[in-house]
């Protein structure tokens, strides 16, 4: 196992802790304590924290422990505007450029999500949902788009996860995903963009609802709920 791979694994665990609320916004991410808790050295822990800082999940501070970031509603909505534009462009380009193998990969992710939805942990369902969206962006065949989308998506992970956790939208999400897959297979740009736009409109609604009501109605673990 390489040091870099270990750092990425640690970042994944910390990211999940942030999503679950084990590490809430404003909490110090203590390098020494977290390294000891996970049984790893401080070097990969330090690199993992840097990974999360690049994603906007953690804020680095000079001579002090990093803290878990908290976006305002305005910041989240600004990021969603950009994310929507990127995903609409991705849908258009994927219709034109995606090969059959890439379309099958997207369909396979959706099939796994549909089959395992009721058995997976909420975070696992959420991550599978995000992988569906990232696969569409990869199929667009533009590396700059992949990198930009990944950066914006990372900033929105906690907001998307928590807002989606308040909504029971299983059937809607799966139906929209299936419609997007069908549009991609039919090479129908209008259909793909229509369903992507509708999908992301619900994200805005869910996020605003979460910021208004907070975590008062969040379901207890392990209720499964995908992102918008």
N, C-alpha and C positions, 0 to 999 in steps of 0.2 A: 504494500500500500504506500503510495507516495504521500509526501507531506501535503501537497496541493489537494489530493483527493481527500485526505483526512480533514483538511480545512473546509472543503465543500460539504462534507458530511456533517461537520459541527455546525456550519452555517444553516444547513437544512433543519437540524434539531432546534437551533435557536429561533429560526423563522417560525417553526411550528409552535414553539413556546410563546412567541409573540402573538400568533394567530389565536391560540387557545386562551390567552389572557394570563398565562403564568408570568409573563413579563409584560406588564402594562405600561402604557405611555408614561414617560417620566422616570421609570425605574432605571437605576444604574445597572449597567452590564459589567460586572466586576470580572476582569480577566482572570485573576488568580482563583477566585472562588468558583467560577464556572468551569475552569480547567480542572480543578480538584474534583468537583462534582461529577464531571464526565470522565475522569480518569485519563486525561490527556495533558500534554505539556502546554506551556503558555504560548509557544510559537505558533502552532496551528490555530489555537484559540484566537490569537491576535489577528491572524489572517482571516479567520472566519468573521470576526467583527468588522474588518475592513470590507469584506464582501457585502455584509448587510448595510454598511454605511453607504456604499455605492448604490445600493438599491433604495436608499432613503428610509430604511426601517430603523436605522440607528444613527445618532448624531455623535460625532467625535468631538471631544473637548480637550484643549491643551492642559496637560498635567492633571487631568481629572478623568474619572471613569466615564465611558460613553453612556448615553442614555437612550432609551427607546423613544423614537420620534412619535409625534402626534400631529397629523395634518388637520387643518381647519376645514370646515365644510367648503369654503371658497376654494381652497387649494385642491381638495378632492374633486370638486366640480370642474376646475380648470384642467386637471389631469384627465378627467373623463371626456372632456371635449376633444382633447388631443387623441386619446385612445380611440374614440369613435371614428375620427378622421382616418387614423391609421388602419383600423380594422375594415373600414369601408374600402379603402384603397387596396388592402390585402385581398379582400374578397374579389374585387375586380381583376386584379392581377392573377390570382389563383385560378379563376375561370379561364383565363387566357393561357397560362403557362404551366399549370400543374400537370404532371404526368399521371398515368393511371395508378402507379405505385403510391404516389403521394395522396391521391384521392382515397385509395384504399386504407392508408394509414389513418387519415382523418375519420373515415367510417369505422375503422376498428376501435379507435379511442371512444367514439360515441357508443358503439356496441358494448364495450366493456363497462362504460358508465351506466348504461341502461340495465345490463345484466346484474351488476354488482351493487347498484345504488342502495338497495335496502339492507345490505350486509356490511358495507364499508363504514368506517369511522367518518365523521363529518369532515375532518381535515383531508382524509384520503379522497373523498368525493370532490371536495373543492379543488384539490391539486389536479385531479383528473379532468375537471372542467377547464382549468387554466391550460392544461396540455392540449385540449381540443382547440382552443383559440390560437395557441402558439403554433400548432401544426398547420393551421390555415395560413398563418403569416409566413412560415417557412416555405409553403407551397407557392407563395407569390414570387419566389426567386429573386429576392432583393435583400442582400445582407445588411445594408444600411437600415432597411425597414425592420428587419428582424431585431437588430440591436436597439433601435429606437423604441420599438414596441415593447421589448423586454424590459427596458428601463422604466417606461411609464407603467407597465403592468406591475412591476415589483413595488413601485410606490403606492399602488392601490390595493395590494394584497390584503392588508389588515382591514381596510375600510370595506372592501368587497366581501370578505369573509364574514365580518360581523353584521353587515347590513343584510346579507343573504341568510344568515342564521336566524333572523327574526321573521323570515318569510317562508311559508310552506308552498313552494312553487315547483315541486317535482315534475308534475305532468307538463306544465308550461315549458320549463327548461328543456326537457327531453324532446318535446314536440318541435320546439324551435331549432334545436340541434339537428334533428332529423330533416327538417325542412331545408336547413343550410346545406347539409350533405346532399340532399336530392338536387338542390339548385346547382351545386358544384358539379355533380355528375352530369347534369343536363347542359352544362356550360351556359347557364342562364344568369348573366350578371345582375339583371334587375331583381330576380328572385332572391339571389344570395344577399345583395345589399339590403333589400327590404327586410329580410328576416334578421340579419345582423343588426340593423338599425332598431328594430323592435326589441330585440334581445337587450341591447344596450340602453334603450329607453327605460326598461324596467330596472336596470342598475341605478340610474339616476333617482328613480322613485324610491328604491330600497335604501339608498344612501341617505337621502333627505329624511326618510322616516327614521332611520337609525339615529341620525344626529338630533332629531327632535325628541325621541323617546329614550335614547341611550340603550343600556343593556337590561332594562327592567323586564322585558318580555323574552329575553334569550332563552331558548330551550336548553335543558341540561344535557351534558354529554351522555351517551354518544349519538344523539339525534342527528340524522344525516340530512344535509341540505346543501345544494350546490350554490355557486355564485350566479349572479344574473349574467 
